[in-house]
Amino acid sequence: MDIRKKIGLRIKEYRTNLKLTQEALAFKAEIDKTYVNEVENGKRNVSVINLEKIICALDATVKDFFNSEVFNGGTN
């Protein structure tokens, strides 16, 4: 699976577990909601700076964000 899709899936997983809309996440991360949508759908490369903003807005750590089956060979 493409890394953009993996990152998007992980963001969506975190966001839905927190019961946040894309708009609410975008507001917390101080980025555009269209950008969040495109990243979640694997249609856009996310910059390291914006990924950090998103991870912080999800109240996650980089370690926890990447510690997932999505990045370790699984799809969930």
All heavy atoms as a GROMACS GRO file, in nm:
protein
  609
    1MET      N    1   0.085  -0.119   0.000
    1MET     CA    2   0.000   0.000   0.000
    1MET      C    3   0.088   0.124   0.000
    1MET      O    4   0.191   0.129   0.067
    1MET     CB    5  -0.091  -0.002   0.124
    1MET     CG    6  -0.186   0.116   0.128
    1MET     SD    7  -0.288   0.128   0.278
    1MET     CE    8  -0.375  -0.025   0.276
    2ASP      N    9   0.047   0.224  -0.073
    2ASP     CA   10   0.117   0.351  -0.084
    2ASP      C   11   0.124   0.420   0.053
    2ASP      O   12   0.028   0.418   0.129
    2ASP     CB   13   0.040   0.437  -0.184
    2ASP     CG   14   0.104   0.571  -0.210
    2ASP    OD1   15   0.072   0.665  -0.134
    2ASP    OD2   16   0.183   0.581  -0.305
    3ILE      N   17   0.237   0.483   0.083
    3ILE     CA   18   0.257   0.549   0.212
    3ILE      C   19   0.154   0.660   0.234
    3ILE      O   20   0.110   0.682   0.347
    3ILE     CB   21   0.402   0.602   0.227
    3ILE    CG1   22   0.428   0.652   0.369
    3ILE    CG2   23   0.433   0.710   0.126
    3ILE    CD1   24   0.423   0.546   0.476
    4ARG      N   25   0.112   0.728   0.128
    4ARG     CA   26   0.010   0.832   0.144
    4ARG      C   27  -0.121   0.772   0.194
    4ARG      O   28  -0.188   0.831   0.279
    4ARG     CB   29  -0.013   0.906   0.012
    4ARG     CG   30   0.106   0.991  -0.031
    4ARG     CD   31   0.083   1.050  -0.166
    4ARG     NE   32   0.071   0.940  -0.263
    4ARG     CZ   33   0.051   0.956  -0.393
    4ARG    NH1   34   0.037   1.075  -0.443
    4ARG    NH2   35   0.044   0.852  -0.472
    5LYS      N   36  -0.157   0.656   0.143
    5LYS     CA   37  -0.280   0.589   0.186
    5LYS      C   38  -0.267   0.540   0.330
    5LYS      O   39  -0.362   0.548   0.408
    5LYS     CB   40  -0.314   0.474   0.093
    5LYS     CG   41  -0.359   0.521  -0.044
    5LYS     CD   42  -0.410   0.406  -0.126
    5LYS     CE   43  -0.443   0.448  -0.266
    5LYS     NZ   44  -0.562   0.528  -0.279
    6LYS      N   45  -0.150   0.489   0.366
    6LYS     CA   46  -0.128   0.443   0.504
    6LYS      C   47  -0.141   0.557   0.604
    6LYS      O   48  -0.208   0.543   0.707
    6LYS     CB   49   0.011   0.378   0.517
    6LYS     CG   50   0.024   0.246   0.446
    6LYS     CD   51   0.164   0.191   0.462
    6LYS     CE   52   0.181   0.060   0.388
    6LYS     NZ   53   0.315   0.003   0.408
    7ILE      N   54  -0.080   0.669   0.573
    7ILE     CA   55  -0.088   0.785   0.662
    7ILE      C   56  -0.231   0.834   0.670
    7ILE      O   57  -0.282   0.863   0.779
    7ILE     CB   58   0.010   0.896   0.617
    7ILE    CG1   59   0.153   0.852   0.646
    7ILE    CG2   60  -0.023   1.029   0.686
    7ILE    CD1   61   0.260   0.943   0.592
    8GLY      N   62  -0.299   0.839   0.558
    8GLY     CA   63  -0.438   0.881   0.556
    8GLY      C   64  -0.528   0.791   0.638
    8GLY      O   65  -0.614   0.838   0.714
    9LEU      N   66  -0.508   0.660   0.624
    9LEU     CA   67  -0.587   0.565   0.703
    9LEU      C   68  -0.563   0.583   0.853
    9LEU      O   69  -0.657   0.578   0.932
    9LEU     CB   70  -0.552   0.421   0.664
    9LEU     CG   71  -0.611   0.368   0.536
    9LEU    CD1   72  -0.552   0.231   0.502
    9LEU    CD2   73  -0.763   0.358   0.547
   10ARG      N   74  -0.439   0.606   0.889
   10ARG     CA   75  -0.406   0.622   1.030
   10ARG      C   76  -0.465   0.750   1.087
   10ARG      O   77  -0.517   0.750   1.199
   10ARG     CB   78  -0.254   0.618   1.050
   10ARG     CG   79  -0.211   0.617   1.193
   10ARG     CD   80  -0.256   0.492   1.265
   10ARG     NE   81  -0.194   0.487   1.395
   10ARG     CZ   82  -0.248   0.434   1.502
   10ARG    NH1   83  -0.367   0.378   1.496
   10ARG    NH2   84  -0.185   0.434   1.618
   11ILE      N   85  -0.459   0.857   1.011
   11ILE     CA   86  -0.520   0.983   1.056
   11ILE      C   87  -0.670   0.962   1.075
   11ILE      O   88  -0.726   1.001   1.178
   11ILE     CB   89  -0.493   1.098   0.956
   11ILE    CG1   90  -0.344   1.135   0.958
   11ILE    CG2   91  -0.579   1.220   0.989
   11ILE    CD1   92  -0.302   1.229   0.846
   12LYS      N   93  -0.735   0.901   0.978
   12LYS     CA   94  -0.879   0.878   0.986
   12LYS      C   95  -0.913   0.790   1.106
   12LYS      O   96  -1.010   0.815   1.177
   12LYS     CB   97  -0.932   0.816   0.857
   12LYS     CG   98  -1.081   0.799   0.856
   12LYS     CD   99  -1.130   0.750   0.723
   12LYS     CE  100  -1.283   0.743   0.722
   12LYS     NZ  101  -1.334   0.701   0.592
   13GLU      N  102  -0.833   0.686   1.128
   13GLU     CA  103  -0.855   0.596   1.242
   13GLU      C  104  -0.849   0.674   1.374
   13GLU      O  105  -0.939   0.662   1.457
   13GLU     CB  106  -0.750   0.485   1.240
   13GLU     CG  107  -0.757   0.389   1.356
   13GLU     CD  108  -0.645   0.286   1.350
   13GLU    OE1  109  -0.527   0.324   1.341
   13GLU    OE2  110  -0.679   0.167   1.354
   14TYR      N  111  -0.744   0.751   1.392
   14TYR     CA  112  -0.729   0.832   1.513
   14TYR      C  113  -0.845   0.931   1.526
   14TYR      O  114  -0.905   0.945   1.633
   14TYR     CB  115  -0.597   0.910   1.510
   14TYR     CG  116  -0.497   0.865   1.614
   14TYR    CD1  117  -0.391   0.783   1.578
   14TYR    CD2  118  -0.507   0.906   1.745
   14TYR    CE1  119  -0.297   0.742   1.672
   14TYR    CE2  120  -0.414   0.866   1.840
   14TYR     CZ  121  -0.310   0.784   1.803
   14TYR     OH  122  -0.218   0.745   1.896
   15ARG      N  123  -0.874   1.001   1.417
   15ARG     CA  124  -0.978   1.104   1.419
   15ARG      C  125  -1.114   1.046   1.456
   15ARG      O  126  -1.185   1.101   1.541
   15ARG     CB  127  -0.984   1.173   1.282
   15ARG     CG  128  -1.089   1.281   1.274
   15ARG     CD  129  -1.092   1.346   1.136
   15ARG     NE  130  -1.124   1.256   1.027
   15ARG     CZ  131  -1.246   1.207   1.002
   15ARG    NH1  132  -1.348   1.239   1.078
   15ARG    NH2  133  -1.265   1.128   0.898
   16THR      N  134  -1.151   0.935   1.394
   16THR     CA  135  -1.283   0.875   1.422
   16THR      C  136  -1.289   0.819   1.564
   16THR      O  137  -1.395   0.826   1.626
   16THR     CB  138  -1.320   0.768   1.319
   16THR    OG1  139  -1.220   0.669   1.313
   16THR    CG2  140  -1.340   0.830   1.181
   17ASN      N  141  -1.179   0.765   1.613
   17ASN     CA  142  -1.178   0.718   1.753
   17ASN      C  143  -1.201   0.832   1.850
   17ASN      O  144  -1.259   0.812   1.957
   17ASN     CB  145  -1.046   0.646   1.785
   17ASN     CG  146  -1.039   0.508   1.724
   17ASN    OD1  147  -1.139   0.448   1.688
   17ASN    ND2  148  -0.918   0.457   1.710
   18LEU      N  149  -1.155   0.950   1.814
   18LEU     CA  150  -1.174   1.068   1.898
   18LEU      C  151  -1.308   1.138   1.869
   18LEU      O  152  -1.338   1.241   1.931
   18LEU     CB  153  -1.059   1.168   1.877
   18LEU     CG  154  -0.921   1.121   1.923
   18LEU    CD1  155  -0.814   1.219   1.878
   18LEU    CD2  156  -0.919   1.104   2.074
   19LYS      N  157  -1.383   1.082   1.774
   19LYS     CA  158  -1.512   1.140   1.734
   19LYS      C  159  -1.499   1.285   1.686
   19LYS      O  160  -1.582   1.370   1.716
   19LYS     CB  161  -1.615   1.128   1.846
   19LYS     CG  162  -1.647   0.983   1.882
   19LYS     CD  163  -1.748   0.973   1.993
   19LYS     CE  164  -1.792   0.834   2.027
   19LYS     NZ  165  -1.698   0.729   2.035
   20LEU      N  166  -1.393   1.309   1.610
   20LEU     CA  167  -1.369   1.440   1.550
   20LEU      C  168  -1.410   1.437   1.404
   20LEU      O  169  -1.387   1.338   1.335
   20LEU     CB  170  -1.221   1.479   1.557
   20LEU     CG  171  -1.159   1.510   1.690
   20LEU    CD1  172  -1.009   1.529   1.675
   20LEU    CD2  173  -1.222   1.636   1.750
   21THR      N  174  -1.468   1.545   1.357
   21THR     CA  175  -1.492   1.559   1.214
   21THR      C  176  -1.362   1.605   1.148
   21THR      O  177  -1.269   1.650   1.217
   21THR     CB  178  -1.600   1.665   1.185
   21THR    OG1  179  -1.554   1.791   1.232
   21THR    CG2  180  -1.732   1.627   1.251
   22GLN      N  181  -1.356   1.595   1.017
   22GLN     CA  182  -1.240   1.647   0.946
   22GLN      C  183  -1.228   1.796   0.971
   22GLN      O  184  -1.117   1.848   0.986
   22GLN     CB  185  -1.252   1.619   0.795
   22GLN     CG  186  -1.230   1.475   0.759
   22GLN     CD  187  -1.240   1.450   0.611
   22GLN    OE1  188  -1.290   1.532   0.533
   22GLN    NE2  189  -1.194   1.334   0.567
   23GLU      N  190  -1.340   1.865   0.976
   23GLU     CA  191  -1.339   2.009   0.999
   23GLU      C  192  -1.282   2.042   1.138
   23GLU      O  193  -1.202   2.133   1.153
   23GLU     CB  194  -1.479   2.066   0.985
   23GLU     CG  195  -1.484   2.215   0.992
   23GLU     CD  196  -1.622   2.271   0.960
   23GLU    OE1  197  -1.721   2.195   0.954
   23GLU    OE2  198  -1.629   2.394   0.941
   24ALA      N  199  -1.322   1.965   1.239
   24ALA     CA  200  -1.273   1.988   1.375
   24ALA      C  201  -1.123   1.961   1.384
   24ALA      O  202  -1.049   2.037   1.448
   24ALA     CB  203  -1.348   1.901   1.475
   25LEU      N  204  -1.078   1.855   1.318
   25LEU     CA  205  -0.934   1.825   1.316
   25LEU      C  206  -0.858   1.936   1.246
   25LEU      O  207  -0.754   1.981   1.296
   25LEU     CB  208  -0.908   1.691   1.248
   25LEU     CG  209  -0.761   1.653   1.230
   25LEU    CD1  210  -0.687   1.647   1.364
   25LEU    CD2  211  -0.748   1.521   1.156
   26ALA      N  212  -0.908   1.981   1.134
   26ALA     CA  213  -0.842   2.088   1.059
   26ALA      C  214  -0.832   2.214   1.144
   26ALA      O  215  -0.727   2.280   1.147
   26ALA     CB  216  -0.919   2.117   0.931
   27PHE      N  217  -0.937   2.246   1.217
   27PHE     CA  218  -0.936   2.364   1.303
   27PHE      C  219  -0.830   2.350   1.413
   27PHE      O  220  -0.752   2.442   1.436
   27PHE     CB  221  -1.075   2.385   1.366
   27PHE     CG  222  -1.083   2.506   1.455
   27PHE    CD1  223  -1.096   2.632   1.401
   27PHE    CD2  224  -1.076   2.492   1.592
   27PHE    CE1  225  -1.102   2.744   1.482
   27PHE    CE2  226  -1.082   2.603   1.675
   27PHE     CZ  227  -1.095   2.730   1.620
   28LYS      N  228  -0.827   2.234   1.478
   28LYS     CA  229  -0.728   2.211   1.584
   28LYS      C  230  -0.585   2.215   1.531
   28LYS      O  231  -0.494   2.261   1.599
   28LYS     CB  232  -0.752   2.075   1.652
   28LYS     CG  233  -0.867   2.074   1.750
   28LYS     CD  234  -0.881   1.938   1.818
   28LYS     CE  235  -0.770   1.922   1.920
   28LYS     NZ  236  -0.787   1.800   2.003
   29ALA      N  237  -0.566   2.163   1.409
   29ALA     CA  238  -0.432   2.157   1.349
   29ALA      C  239  -0.394   2.286   1.276
   29ALA      O  240  -0.281   2.299   1.230
   29ALA     CB  241  -0.423   2.039   1.253
   30GLU      N  242  -0.491   2.377   1.263
   30GLU     CA  243  -0.470   2.503   1.192
   30GLU      C  244  -0.430   2.482   1.046
   30GLU      O  245  -0.336   2.542   0.996
   30GLU     CB  246  -0.370   2.592   1.265
   30GLU     CG  247  -0.415   2.628   1.405
   30GLU     CD  248  -0.316   2.716   1.481
   30GLU    OE1  249  -0.200   2.729   1.438
   30GLU    OE2  250  -0.357   2.771   1.584
   31ILE      N  251  -0.503   2.390   0.982
   31ILE     CA  252  -0.485   2.364   0.839
   31ILE      C  253  -0.623   2.360   0.774
   31ILE      O  254  -0.725   2.354   0.842
   31ILE     CB  255  -0.406   2.234   0.811
   31ILE    CG1  256  -0.474   2.113   0.877
   31ILE    CG2  257  -0.262   2.246   0.858
   31ILE    CD1  258  -0.405   1.982   0.851
   32ASP      N  259  -0.627   2.362   0.642
   32ASP     CA  260  -0.753   2.364   0.569
   32ASP      C  261  -0.822   2.228   0.573
   32ASP      O  262  -0.757   2.125   0.561
   32ASP     CB  263  -0.725   2.405   0.424
   32ASP     CG  264  -0.852   2.431   0.346
   32ASP    OD1  265  -0.905   2.543   0.357
   32ASP    OD2  266  -0.899   2.338   0.278
   33LYS      N  267  -0.955   2.229   0.586
   33LYS     CA  268  -1.029   2.103   0.594
   33LYS      C  269  -1.021   2.024   0.463
   33LYS      O  270  -1.023   1.900   0.465
   33LYS     CB  271  -1.174   2.125   0.635
   33LYS     CG  272  -1.258   2.199   0.537
   33LYS     CD  273  -1.400   2.217   0.588
   33LYS     CE  274  -1.481   2.297   0.488
   33LYS     NZ  275  -1.619   2.315   0.533
   34THR      N  276  -1.008   2.092   0.349
   34THR     CA  277  -0.991   2.023   0.221
   34THR      C  278  -0.859   1.947   0.219
   34THR      O  279  -0.852   1.836   0.166
   34THR     CB  280  -0.997   2.124   0.104
   34THR    OG1  281  -1.120   2.196   0.112
   34THR    CG2  282  -0.986   2.055  -0.030
   35TYR      N  283  -0.757   2.006   0.279
   35TYR     CA  284  -0.626   1.940   0.288
   35TYR      C  285  -0.637   1.812   0.370
   35TYR      O  286  -0.584   1.707   0.330
   35TYR     CB  287  -0.526   2.037   0.353
   35TYR     CG  288  -0.385   1.987   0.362
   35TYR    CD1  289  -0.298   1.998   0.255
   35TYR    CD2  290  -0.337   1.931   0.480
   35TYR    CE1  291  -0.167   1.953   0.263
   35TYR    CE2  292  -0.206   1.886   0.489
   35TYR     CZ  293  -0.122   1.897   0.381
   35TYR     OH  294   0.008   1.853   0.391
   36VAL      N  295  -0.709   1.818   0.483
   36VAL     CA  296  -0.728   1.698   0.567
   36VAL      C  297  -0.797   1.590   0.486
   36VAL      O  298  -0.755   1.474   0.488
   36VAL     CB  299  -0.808   1.731   0.696
   36VAL    CG1  300  -0.845   1.604   0.770
   36VAL    CG2  301  -0.730   1.825   0.785
   37ASN      N  302  -0.902   1.626   0.414
   37ASN     CA  303  -0.974   1.530   0.333
   37ASN      C  304  -0.884   1.465   0.229
   37ASN      O  305  -0.885   1.342   0.212
   37ASN     CB  306  -1.094   1.597   0.265
   37ASN     CG  307  -1.170   1.502   0.178
   37ASN    OD1  308  -1.137   1.482   0.061
   37ASN    ND2  309  -1.272   1.441   0.235
   38GLU      N  310  -0.806   1.544   0.160
   38GLU     CA  311  -0.717   1.490   0.056
   38GLU      C  312  -0.608   1.402   0.114
   38GLU      O  313  -0.571   1.301   0.054
   38GLU     CB  314  -0.659   1.604  -0.026
   38GLU     CG  315  -0.763   1.675  -0.112
   38GLU     CD  316  -0.710   1.799  -0.183
   38GLU    OE1  317  -0.598   1.845  -0.152
   38GLU    OE2  318  -0.783   1.850  -0.269
   39VAL      N  319  -0.556   1.438   0.230
   39VAL     CA  320  -0.454   1.356   0.296
   39VAL      C  321  -0.516   1.223   0.340
   39VAL      O  322  -0.459   1.116   0.316
   39VAL     CB  323  -0.389   1.430   0.415
   39VAL    CG1  324  -0.304   1.335   0.498
   39VAL    CG2  325  -0.305   1.546   0.365
   40GLU      N  326  -0.632   1.229   0.404
   40GLU     CA  327  -0.698   1.106   0.450
   40GLU      C  328  -0.729   1.011   0.335
   40GLU      O  329  -0.726   0.890   0.353
   40GLU     CB  330  -0.828   1.138   0.525
   40GLU     CG  331  -0.806   1.176   0.668
   40GLU     CD  332  -0.936   1.178   0.748
   40GLU    OE1  333  -1.043   1.138   0.697
   40GLU    OE2  334  -0.929   1.220   0.865
   41ASN      N  335  -0.758   1.065   0.219
   41ASN     CA  336  -0.792   0.982   0.103
   41ASN      C  337  -0.671   0.946   0.018
   41ASN      O  338  -0.686   0.887  -0.089
   41ASN     CB  339  -0.898   1.052   0.019
   41ASN     CG  340  -1.032   1.052   0.090
   41ASN    OD1  341  -1.084   0.946   0.122
   41ASN    ND2  342  -1.086   1.168   0.118
   42GLY      N  343  -0.550   0.978   0.066
   42GLY     CA  344  -0.428   0.941  -0.004
   42GLY      C  345  -0.407   1.014  -0.135
   42GLY      O  346  -0.330   0.970  -0.220
   43LYS      N  347  -0.474   1.128  -0.151
   43LYS     CA  348  -0.464   1.204  -0.275
   43LYS      C  349  -0.360   1.314  -0.269
   43LYS      O  350  -0.332   1.379  -0.369
   43LYS     CB  351  -0.599   1.265  -0.310
   43LYS     CG  352  -0.705   1.163  -0.339
   43LYS     CD  353  -0.837   1.228  -0.370
   43LYS     CE  354  -0.942   1.121  -0.397
   43LYS     NZ  355  -1.074   1.181  -0.418
   44ARG      N  356  -0.303   1.335  -0.152
   44ARG     CA  357  -0.209   1.445  -0.136
   44ARG      C  358  -0.094   1.403  -0.045
   44ARG      O  359  -0.115   1.335   0.055
   44ARG     CB  360  -0.282   1.564  -0.075
   44ARG     CG  361  -0.197   1.686  -0.064
   44ARG     CD  362  -0.285   1.804  -0.038
   44ARG     NE  363  -0.204   1.924  -0.054
   44ARG     CZ  364  -0.255   2.039  -0.081
   44ARG    NH1  365  -0.384   2.054  -0.099
   44ARG    NH2  366  -0.178   2.144  -0.092
   45ASN      N  367   0.025   1.445  -0.081
   45ASN     CA  368   0.140   1.424   0.007
   45ASN      C  369   0.127   1.520   0.124
   45ASN      O  370   0.100   1.638   0.105
   45ASN     CB  371   0.272   1.453  -0.066
   45ASN     CG  372   0.310   1.346  -0.162
   45ASN    OD1  373   0.286   1.228  -0.138
   45ASN    ND2  374   0.368   1.384  -0.274
   46VAL      N  375   0.149   1.470   0.242
   46VAL     CA  376   0.145   1.555   0.360
   46VAL      C  377   0.288   1.594   0.395
   46VAL      O  378   0.378   1.511   0.395
   46VAL     CB  379   0.073   1.485   0.478
   46VAL    CG1  380   0.145   1.360   0.522
   46VAL    CG2  381   0.053   1.579   0.594
   47SER      N  382   0.308   1.722   0.422
   47SER     CA  383   0.442   1.767   0.461
   47SER      C  384   0.470   1.722   0.604
   47SER      O  385   0.377   1.696   0.681
   47SER     CB  386   0.453   1.919   0.451
   47SER     OG  387   0.377   1.981   0.553
   48VAL      N  388   0.595   1.716   0.640
   48VAL     CA  389   0.634   1.677   0.775
   48VAL      C  390   0.578   1.777   0.876
   48VAL      O  391   0.528   1.739   0.982
   48VAL     CB  392   0.787   1.666   0.787
   48VAL    CG1  393   0.829   1.641   0.930
   48VAL    CG2  394   0.839   1.556   0.696
   49ILE      N  395   0.581   1.904   0.842
   49ILE     CA  396   0.530   2.008   0.932
   49ILE      C  397   0.380   1.989   0.955
   49ILE      O  398   0.332   1.994   1.069
   49ILE     CB  399   0.562   2.148   0.877
   49ILE    CG1  400   0.712   2.173   0.885
   49ILE    CG2  401   0.485   2.257   0.952
   49ILE    CD1  402   0.760   2.295   0.811
   50ASN      N  403   0.304   1.966   0.848
   50ASN     CA  404   0.160   1.947   0.863
   50ASN      C  405   0.127   1.815   0.931
   50ASN      O  406   0.030   1.807   1.006
   50ASN     CB  407   0.088   1.960   0.730
   50ASN     CG  408   0.077   2.103   0.685
   50ASN    OD1  409   0.083   2.196   0.765
   50ASN    ND2  410   0.062   2.123   0.555
   51LEU      N  411   0.207   1.712   0.907
   51LEU     CA  412   0.185   1.586   0.976
   51LEU      C  413   0.205   1.604   1.126
   51LEU      O  414   0.127   1.553   1.206
   51LEU     CB  415   0.277   1.477   0.921
   51LEU     CG  416   0.257   1.338   0.982
   51LEU    CD1  417   0.114   1.289   0.966
   51LEU    CD2  418   0.355   1.239   0.920
   52GLU      N  419   0.306   1.680   1.164
   52GLU     CA  420   0.328   1.708   1.305
   52GLU      C  421   0.209   1.782   1.364
   52GLU      O  422   0.163   1.750   1.475
   52GLU     CB  423   0.456   1.789   1.324
   52GLU     CG  424   0.483   1.823   1.470
   52GLU     CD  425   0.604   1.912   1.488
   52GLU    OE1  426   0.624   2.005   1.407
   52GLU    OE2  427   0.678   1.888   1.584
   53LYS      N  428   0.155   1.881   1.292
   53LYS     CA  429   0.038   1.955   1.340
   53LYS      C  430  -0.081   1.862   1.360
   53LYS      O  431  -0.154   1.872   1.458
   53LYS     CB  432  -0.001   2.064   1.239
   53LYS     CG  433   0.092   2.182   1.235
   53LYS     CD  434   0.041   2.281   1.131
   53LYS     CE  435   0.129   2.402   1.118
   53LYS     NZ  436   0.073   2.498   1.019
   54ILE      N  437  -0.102   1.771   1.264
   54ILE     CA  438  -0.213   1.677   1.272
   54ILE      C  439  -0.196   1.583   1.390
   54ILE      O  440  -0.289   1.560   1.467
   54ILE     CB  441  -0.229   1.600   1.139
   54ILE    CG1  442  -0.275   1.694   1.028
   54ILE    CG2  443  -0.324   1.482   1.154
   54ILE    CD1  444  -0.268   1.636   0.888
   55ILE      N  445  -0.077   1.527   1.405
   55ILE     CA  446  -0.051   1.434   1.516
   55ILE      C  447  -0.074   1.504   1.650
   55ILE      O  448  -0.136   1.448   1.740
   55ILE     CB  449   0.090   1.373   1.505
   55ILE    CG1  450   0.096   1.278   1.384
   55ILE    CG2  451   0.128   1.299   1.632
   55ILE    CD1  452   0.235   1.229   1.350
   56CYS      N  453  -0.027   1.627   1.662
   56CYS     CA  454  -0.048   1.703   1.786
   56CYS      C  455  -0.197   1.730   1.808
   56CYS      O  456  -0.246   1.720   1.922
   56CYS     CB  457   0.030   1.834   1.784
   56CYS     SG  458   0.208   1.811   1.800
   57ALA      N  459  -0.269   1.764   1.702
   57ALA     CA  460  -0.412   1.790   1.712
   57ALA      C  461  -0.490   1.665   1.753
   57ALA      O  462  -0.597   1.674   1.813
   57ALA     CB  463  -0.466   1.845   1.581
   58LEU      N  464  -0.434   1.549   1.724
   58LEU     CA  465  -0.494   1.421   1.763
   58LEU      C  466  -0.453   1.380   1.904
   58LEU      O  467  -0.490   1.272   1.951
   58LEU     CB  468  -0.456   1.312   1.663
   58LEU     CG  469  -0.510   1.327   1.521
   58LEU    CD1  470  -0.442   1.228   1.428
   58LEU    CD2  471  -0.662   1.310   1.520
   59ASP      N  472  -0.375   1.466   1.971
   59ASP     CA  473  -0.323   1.436   2.105
   59ASP      C  474  -0.245   1.305   2.107
   59ASP      O  475  -0.256   1.227   2.202
   59ASP     CB  476  -0.436   1.434   2.209
   59ASP     CG  477  -0.504   1.569   2.223
   59ASP    OD1  478  -0.434   1.672   2.218
   59ASP    OD2  479  -0.628   1.572   2.237
   60ALA      N  480  -0.171   1.282   2.001
   60ALA     CA  481  -0.091   1.160   1.988
   60ALA      C  482   0.057   1.196   1.989
   60ALA      O  483   0.094   1.312   1.979
   60ALA     CB  484  -0.127   1.090   1.857
   61THR      N  485   0.139   1.093   2.000
   61THR     CA  486   0.282   1.109   1.983
   61THR      C  487   0.319   1.050   1.847
   61THR      O  488   0.244   0.968   1.792
   61THR     CB  489   0.362   1.036   2.092
   61THR    OG1  490   0.340   0.895   2.078
   61THR    CG2  491   0.323   1.082   2.231
   62VAL      N  492   0.431   1.091   1.794
   62VAL     CA  493   0.478   1.036   1.667
   62VAL      C  494   0.494   0.884   1.680
   62VAL      O  495   0.453   0.809   1.592
   62VAL     CB  496   0.608   1.104   1.622
   62VAL    CG1  497   0.666   1.035   1.499
   62VAL    CG2  498   0.586   1.252   1.595
   63LYS      N  499   0.548   0.841   1.792
   63LYS     CA  500   0.568   0.698   1.816
   63LYS      C  501   0.435   0.624   1.813
   63LYS      O  502   0.422   0.521   1.745
   63LYS     CB  503   0.637   0.676   1.950
   63LYS     CG  504   0.661   0.531   1.983
   63LYS     CD  505   0.729   0.516   2.118
   63LYS     CE  506   0.746   0.369   2.152
   63LYS     NZ  507   0.809   0.351   2.283
   64ASP      N  508   0.335   0.675   1.885
   64ASP     CA  509   0.204   0.609   1.887
   64ASP      C  510   0.138   0.612   1.750
   64ASP      O  511   0.072   0.516   1.710
   64ASP     CB  512   0.113   0.673   1.990
   64ASP     CG  513   0.154   0.640   2.133
   64ASP    OD1  514   0.225   0.539   2.154
   64ASP    OD2  515   0.116   0.716   2.224
   65PHE      N  516   0.152   0.724   1.680
   65PHE     CA  517   0.091   0.736   1.548
   65PHE      C  518   0.143   0.629   1.453
   65PHE      O  519   0.065   0.564   1.383
   65PHE     CB  520   0.117   0.876   1.490
   65PHE     CG  521   0.052   0.897   1.356
   65PHE    CD1  522  -0.080   0.935   1.349
   65PHE    CD2  523   0.123   0.878   1.239
   65PHE    CE1  524  -0.142   0.954   1.226
   65PHE    CE2  525   0.062   0.898   1.115
   65PHE     CZ  526  -0.072   0.935   1.109
   66PHE      N  527   0.273   0.608   1.452
   66PHE     CA  528   0.332   0.511   1.359
   66PHE      C  529   0.336   0.369   1.413
   66PHE      O  530   0.367   0.277   1.339
   66PHE     CB  531   0.472   0.556   1.316
   66PHE     CG  532   0.468   0.669   1.217
   66PHE    CD1  533   0.496   0.800   1.257
   66PHE    CD2  534   0.434   0.647   1.085
   66PHE    CE1  535   0.491   0.905   1.166
   66PHE    CE2  536   0.428   0.751   0.993
   66PHE     CZ  537   0.456   0.880   1.035
   67ASN      N  538   0.300   0.350   1.539
   67ASN     CA  539   0.295   0.216   1.598
   67ASN      C  540   0.158   0.157   1.570
   67ASN      O  541   0.068   0.156   1.653
   67ASN     CB  542   0.321   0.222   1.748
   67ASN     CG  543   0.331   0.083   1.808
   67ASN    OD1  544   0.357  -0.013   1.738
   67ASN    ND2  545   0.309   0.074   1.938
   68SER      N  546   0.140   0.108   1.448
   68SER     CA  547   0.012   0.058   1.402
   68SER      C  548   0.033  -0.051   1.298
   68SER      O  549   0.134  -0.052   1.227
   68SER     CB  550  -0.066   0.174   1.340
   68SER     OG  551  -0.178   0.126   1.270
   69GLU      N  552  -0.065  -0.140   1.290
   69GLU     CA  553  -0.060  -0.245   1.188
   69GLU      C  554  -0.058  -0.185   1.047
   69GLU      O  555  -0.007  -0.247   0.955
   69GLU     CB  556  -0.178  -0.340   1.203
   69GLU     CG  557  -0.167  -0.432   1.322
   69GLU     CD  558  -0.047  -0.523   1.313
   69GLU    OE1  559  -0.023  -0.584   1.207
   69GLU    OE2  560   0.025  -0.534   1.414
   70VAL      N  561  -0.112  -0.065   1.033
   70VAL     CA  562  -0.112   0.001   0.902
   70VAL      C  563   0.031   0.012   0.849
   70VAL      O  564   0.056  -0.008   0.730
   70VAL     CB  565  -0.177   0.142   0.912
   70VAL    CG1  566  -0.158   0.220   0.784
   70VAL    CG2  567  -0.324   0.130   0.946
   71PHE      N  568   0.125   0.042   0.938
   71PHE     CA  569   0.264   0.059   0.898
   71PHE      C  570   0.349  -0.066   0.916
   71PHE      O  571   0.462  -0.070   0.872
   71PHE     CB  572   0.328   0.175   0.976
   71PHE     CG  573   0.257   0.305   0.956
   71PHE    CD1  574   0.179   0.360   1.056
   71PHE    CD2  575   0.266   0.371   0.834
   71PHE    CE1  576   0.114   0.481   1.037
   71PHE    CE2  577   0.200   0.492   0.815
   71PHE     CZ  578   0.122   0.545   0.916
   72ASN      N  579   0.292  -0.167   0.981
   72ASN     CA  580   0.369  -0.288   1.011
   72ASN      C  581   0.319  -0.410   0.935
   72ASN      O  582   0.317  -0.520   0.986
   72ASN     CB  583   0.366  -0.315   1.162
   72ASN     CG  584   0.432  -0.204   1.240
   72ASN    OD1  585   0.538  -0.157   1.204
   72ASN    ND2  586   0.367  -0.161   1.347
   73GLY      N  587   0.273  -0.386   0.813
   73GLY     CA  588   0.235  -0.499   0.727
   73GLY      C  589   0.088  -0.529   0.722
   73GLY      O  590   0.043  -0.598   0.634
   74GLY      N  591   0.008  -0.479   0.817
   74GLY     CA  592  -0.135  -0.503   0.817
   74GLY      C  593  -0.210  -0.392   0.748
   74GLY      O  594  -0.152  -0.299   0.694
   75THR      N  595  -0.341  -0.400   0.751
   75THR     CA  596  -0.423  -0.296   0.690
   75THR      C  597  -0.507  -0.222   0.793
   75THR      O  598  -0.581  -0.132   0.759
   75THR     CB  599  -0.518  -0.355   0.584
   75THR    OG1  600  -0.597  -0.457   0.645
   75THR    CG2  601  -0.441  -0.407   0.466
   76ASN      N  602  -0.501  -0.259   0.920
   76ASN     CA  603  -0.578  -0.188   1.023
   76ASN      C  604  -0.485  -0.121   1.119
   76ASN      O  605  -0.409  -0.163   1.186
   76ASN     CB  606  -0.671  -0.284   1.098
   76ASN     CG  607  -0.782  -0.334   1.010
   76ASN    OD1  608  -0.800  -0.284   0.900
   76ASN    ND2  609  -0.854  -0.431   1.058
   0.00000   0.00000   0.00000
